[in-house]
Amino acid sequence: MENIQSYINQHKDRFINELFELLKMPSISADSAFSQDVLNTADAVKIALEKAGCDNVEICDTPGYPIVYGEKIINPNLPTVLVYGHYDVQPADPVELWDSPPFDPVIKKTTIHPDGAIFARGACDDKGQMYMHIKALEYMTQTNNLPCNVKFMIEGEEEIGSSSLAWFVERNQQKLANDVILISDTGMISNSQPSITTGLRGLSYVEVEITGPNRDLHSGLYGGAVANPINILAKMIASLHDENNHITIPGFYDKVEELSAKERAEMAKAPFSLEDYKKALDINDVYGEKGYTTNERNSIRPTLDVNGIWGGYTGEGAKTVIASKAYAKISMRLVPNQDWKEITELFKNHFEKIAPKAVKVKVTPHHGGQGYVTPIDNICYQAASKAYEHTFGKTPIPQRSGGSIPIVALFEKELKSKTILMGFGLDSDAIHSPNEHFGVFNYLKGIETIPLFFHYFTEMSK
């Protein structure tokens, strides 16, 4: 493995250019206008896996977008690592807030990334991080350093809830059989202090619709006499938190795990500057559930947030109207033991109950998933820790994430495998936002670190 840095230095420009070509493809799974682009991206991932050294690569049909499967089996008696990633990306909206076109990748230097960062939609989430694994495989096959078997499962619906993934996994358990699942769709503390994500929050995502009168009304003739759905929706949403920012849905916290003081103290050891955090976000103060720190609020506590709200007239000028309907999209991040289907039902019942009789309420569940916590005392975690320590010179800190990867719990249920989350992104990489980016350092450091995980995991499995 000593020649990995020289291999990366020799092929650095090609690695970046190949990722650029992938980032130019607007594989937006949420918007059907880009369906052909999503399919084209699946084809590109297939070709990349073949070139990297997979012996068998397939584009597997599903009820939705296809899953790209690849494998390199060198010895059935050796361990097998299953790499998961996704080739779809979030919509680029609002496009006008990007400093450069979202699907025209460029490298720009930043304070955090003095060596440059790749700016494009999907740069970090998840094309850049997924592609690290393909280039790591290339290195291992080209230099005869692949120590075990490897399989790839790259999907195209992660950003819309992975609705076809469970269907595929249930029908392909033998094909996907493995000893550990490796995912890079998370982040780490900083480029000087690596960390390994050991916990993920679950998710319940719903859309609500409030209907008042059967048509838009003149606000002068009807104002004050008829319920305004937008006003009603605003009040209903406001009531979902109390004065301590505690969620008011009955039963919402019944299964929430309360961490011990010792566990919270261990979490607090992770480097964190509240002032730097506020400065990076250009906010005067933080805001959240009373009694918890910022890092606890965004990782070990459940949340409820409005992701979008609309209704009535929003065009130029004025239109004095009481809208017939108002809408909102709401996500709830959940902690382990909270079942997303149960929480969705609790939300639905409560939201319908608090609505005045003057309006009708419709709650439409979109998608969700369970939370996940992985142990740190198994060889999977220990192999990842040694890999980071080798390339960064520091032992990584175990850290729970506020994000959700619902399929991790699915994998454990269906494939009986533990998942290791080896993320190389940073909180500042603006995933899901305008100007998403991924550090060149991080991209190349991932390619350097991943083969070491394969090496240590195989060694420890003997």
Residue pairs with C-beta under 8 A, 6 or more apart in sequence:
1 145
1 451
1 452
1 455
3 143
4 139
4 143
4 145
4 448
4 451
4 452
5 448
7 139
7 142
7 143
8 15
8 139
8 444
8 447
8 448
11 135
12 444
15 135
15 443
15 444
15 447
16 107
16 118
16 440
16 443
18 48
18 131
18 135
19 105
19 118
19 123
19 127
19 128
19 131
19 443
20 105
20 118
20 120
21 44
22 41
22 44
22 45
22 48
22 87
22 122
22 127
22 131
23 103
23 105
23 118
23 120
23 121
23 122
23 123
23 127
23 128
24 103
24 104
24 105
24 120
25 37
25 40
25 41
25 44
25 103
26 34
26 37
26 89
26 92
26 102
26 103
26 121
27 34
27 37
27 38
27 40
27 41
27 87
27 88
27 89
27 122
27 156
28 34
28 37
28 38
28 88
28 89
28 90
28 91
28 92
28 159
29 38
29 65
29 88
29 89
29 156
29 157
29 158
29 159
29 160
30 90
30 91
30 159
30 160
31 91
35 65
38 65
38 87
38 88
38 156
39 65
39 66
41 87
41 88
41 156
42 59
42 65
42 66
42 68
42 87
42 154
42 156
43 59
44 87
45 68
45 87
45 130
45 134
45 154
46 57
46 58
46 59
46 68
46 70
48 131
48 134
49 57
49 68
49 70
49 134
49 137
49 152
49 154
50 57
50 70
51 138
52 134
52 135
52 137
52 138
52 141
53 72
53 137
53 138
53 140
53 141
53 142
53 146
54 70
54 71
54 72
54 137
54 152
55 71
55 72
55 73
56 70
56 71
57 68
57 69
57 70
57 71
58 68
58 69
58 70
59 66
59 67
59 68
59 69
60 66
60 67
60 68
60 69
60 168
60 172
62 157
62 164
62 165
62 167
62 168
63 163
63 164
63 167
64 156
64 157
64 163
64 164
65 88
65 155
65 156
65 157
65 164
66 156
67 153
67 154
67 155
67 156
67 164
67 165
67 168
68 87
68 152
68 153
68 154
68 155
69 151
69 152
69 153
69 154
69 172
69 175
70 151
70 152
70 154
71 149
71 150
71 151
71 152
72 137
72 141
72 146
72 149
72 150
72 151
73 80
73 149
74 146
74 148
74 149
75 148
75 149
76 149
78 147
78 148
78 149
78 458
79 148
79 149
79 179
79 180
79 457
79 458
79 461
80 148
80 149
80 150
80 151
80 177
80 178
80 179
81 148
81 149
81 150
81 151
81 178
81 179
81 180
81 181
81 182
81 453
81 454
81 457
82 150
82 151
82 152
82 153
82 176
82 178
82 180
82 181
82 182
82 415
82 417
83 133
83 150
83 151
83 152
83 153
83 181
83 182
83 183
84 153
84 154
84 155
84 181
84 182
84 183
84 185
84 407
84 411
84 419
85 126
85 129
85 130
85 133
85 152
85 154
85 155
85 183
85 184
85 185
86 126
86 130
86 154
86 155
86 156
86 157
86 158
86 159
86 162
86 185
87 126
87 127
87 130
87 154
87 155
87 156
88 155
88 156
88 157
88 158
88 159
88 160
89 121
89 122
89 125
89 127
89 159
90 121
90 122
90 125
90 159
90 431
90 432
92 98
92 102
92 103
92 121
92 434
94 434
95 102
95 434
97 434
97 435
98 434
98 435
99 119
99 434
99 435
100 106
100 108
100 119
100 435
102 120
102 121
102 434
102 436
103 120
103 121
104 120
105 118
105 119
105 120
105 123
106 118
106 119
106 120
107 116
107 117
107 118
107 119
107 440
108 116
108 117
108 119
108 437
109 115
109 116
109 117
110 116
110 117
110 437
112 191
112 426
112 428
112 439
113 437
113 439
113 440
113 441
113 442
115 439
115 440
115 441
116 439
116 440
117 123
117 429
117 437
117 438
117 439
117 440
118 128
118 437
118 438
118 439
118 440
118 443
119 435
119 436
119 437
120 436
120 437
121 436
122 128
122 436
123 429
123 436
123 437
123 438
124 187
124 425
124 429
124 431
124 436
124 437
124 438
125 185
125 425
125 429
125 431
125 432
125 436
126 158
126 184
126 185
128 438
128 442
128 443
129 184
129 185
129 423
129 424
129 425
129 438
129 446
130 154
130 184
130 185
131 443
132 184
132 424
132 443
132 446
132 447
132 450
133 152
133 182
133 184
133 450
134 152
135 447
136 446
136 447
136 450
136 451
136 454
137 146
137 150
139 145
139 447
139 451
140 146
140 147
140 451
140 454
145 451
145 455
146 454
147 454
147 455
147 458
147 459
148 454
148 457
148 458
148 461
150 454
151 175
151 176
151 178
153 176
155 162
155 164
155 165
155 168
157 163
157 164
157 165
158 185
158 405
158 407
160 367
161 205
161 366
161 367
161 368
161 369
161 406
162 367
162 369
162 406
162 407
162 410
163 367
165 407
165 410
166 407
166 410
166 414
169 176
169 410
169 411
169 414
169 415
170 414
173 414
173 415
176 415
177 415
178 415
178 417
179 417
179 457
179 461
180 380
180 417
180 418
180 419
180 420
180 457
181 408
181 411
181 415
181 417
181 418
181 419
181 420
182 419
182 420
182 422
182 450
182 453
183 405
183 408
183 419
183 420
183 421
183 422
184 421
184 422
184 423
184 424
184 446
184 450
185 405
185 421
185 423
186 197
186 200
186 401
186 403
186 405
186 421
186 422
186 423
186 425
187 197
187 401
187 423
187 424
187 425
187 426
187 427
187 429
188 194
188 195
188 196
188 396
188 399
188 423
188 424
188 425
188 426
189 195
189 270
189 271
189 397
189 399
190 271
190 426
191 426
191 439
191 441
191 442
191 445
192 392
192 394
193 271
193 394
193 397
194 388
194 392
194 394
194 396
194 397
195 270
195 396
195 397
195 398
195 399
196 381
196 384
196 385
196 388
196 396
196 397
196 398
196 399
196 420
196 421
196 422
197 399
197 400
197 401
197 421
197 423
198 373
198 374
198 375
198 376
198 381
198 398
198 399
198 400
198 421
199 299
199 300
199 336
199 371
199 372
199 373
199 374
199 400
199 401
200 371
200 372
200 373
200 400
200 401
200 403
200 404
200 405
200 408
200 421
201 299
201 302
201 333
201 334
201 335
201 371
201 401
201 402
201 403
201 404
202 333
202 334
202 335
202 336
202 338
202 340
202 368
202 369
202 370
202 371
202 372
202 404
202 406
202 409
203 331
203 332
203 333
203 334
203 340
203 367
203 368
203 369
203 404
203 406
204 331
204 332
204 334
204 340
204 341
204 343
204 344
204 347
204 365
204 368
205 307
205 329
205 330
205 331
205 332
205 365
205 366
205 367
205 368
206 329
206 330
206 331
206 332
206 344
206 347
206 348
206 363
206 364
206 365
206 366
207 327
207 328
207 329
207 330
207 363
207 364
207 366
208 233
208 327
208 328
208 329
208 330
208 351
208 361
208 362
208 363
208 364
209 325
209 326
209 327
209 361
209 362
209 363
209 364
210 229
210 230
210 232
210 233
210 236
210 311
210 325
210 326
210 327
210 355
210 359
210 360
210 361
211 229
211 324
211 325
211 359
211 360
211 361
211 362
212 226
212 227
212 228
212 229
212 232
212 322
212 323
212 324
212 325
212 358
212 359
213 222
213 226
213 227
213 322
213 324
214 324
215 324
216 312
216 321
216 322
216 323
216 324
217 226
217 321
217 322
217 324
218 320
218 321
218 322
219 320
219 321
219 322
220 320
222 322
223 322
226 322
226 358
227 356
227 358
227 359
228 322
228 323
229 311
229 323
229 324
229 325
229 326
229 359
230 311
230 312
230 323
230 326
232 326
232 355
232 356
232 358
232 359
233 309
233 311
233 326
233 327
233 328
236 351
236 354
236 355
237 306
237 309
237 328
237 330
239 248
239 354
240 247
240 248
240 249
240 304
241 247
241 248
241 304
242 248
244 289
244 290
244 291
245 287
245 288
245 289
245 290
246 289
246 290
247 253
247 302
247 303
247 304
248 350
249 304
249 346
249 347
249 350
250 346
250 350
251 346
252 302
252 343
252 346
253 302
255 337
255 338
255 339
256 301
256 302
256 335
256 337
256 338
257 300
257 335
257 336
257 337
259 267
259 300
264 296
267 295
267 296
267 299
267 300
267 399
267 400
268 293
268 295
269 397
270 295
270 397
270 399
272 294
272 295
274 286
274 294
277 286
277 294
278 284
278 285
278 286
280 428
286 294
288 294
288 297
288 298
288 301
289 297
289 301
292 300
292 301
297 303
298 402
299 399
299 400
299 401
299 402
300 335
300 400
301 335
302 332
302 333
302 334
302 335
302 338
303 332
303 333
304 330
304 331
304 332
305 330
305 331
305 332
305 333
306 328
306 329
306 330
307 329
307 330
307 331
308 327
308 328
308 329
309 326
309 327
309 328
309 329
310 326
310 327
310 328
311 323
311 325
311 326
311 327
312 321
312 322
312 323
312 326
313 319
313 321
313 323
329 366
330 347
332 343
332 347
333 402
333 404
334 340
334 343
334 370
334 371
335 371
336 370
336 371
336 372
336 373
337 371
338 371
339 370
340 368
340 369
340 370
340 406
341 368
343 368
344 365
344 368
347 363
348 363
348 365
351 361
351 363
352 361
352 363
355 361
367 406
368 406
369 404
369 405
369 406
369 407
369 409
369 410
370 406
370 409
370 410
371 404
371 409
372 405
372 408
372 409
372 412
372 419
373 400
374 380
374 381
374 418
374 419
374 420
374 421
375 381
375 418
376 398
378 418
379 457
379 460
379 461
380 418
380 420
380 457
381 398
381 420
382 456
382 460
383 420
383 453
383 456
383 457
383 459
383 460
384 396
384 420
384 422
384 453
384 456
385 395
385 396
386 452
386 456
387 422
387 449
387 450
387 452
387 453
387 455
387 456
388 394
388 395
388 396
388 422
388 449
389 395
389 396
390 449
390 452
391 445
391 448
391 449
391 452
392 445
392 449
401 421
405 421
408 419
408 421
411 417
411 419
412 418
412 419
420 453
422 446
422 449
422 450
422 453
424 442
424 443
424 445
424 446
424 449
425 431
425 438
425 442
426 439
426 442
429 436
429 437
429 438
429 439
430 436
430 437
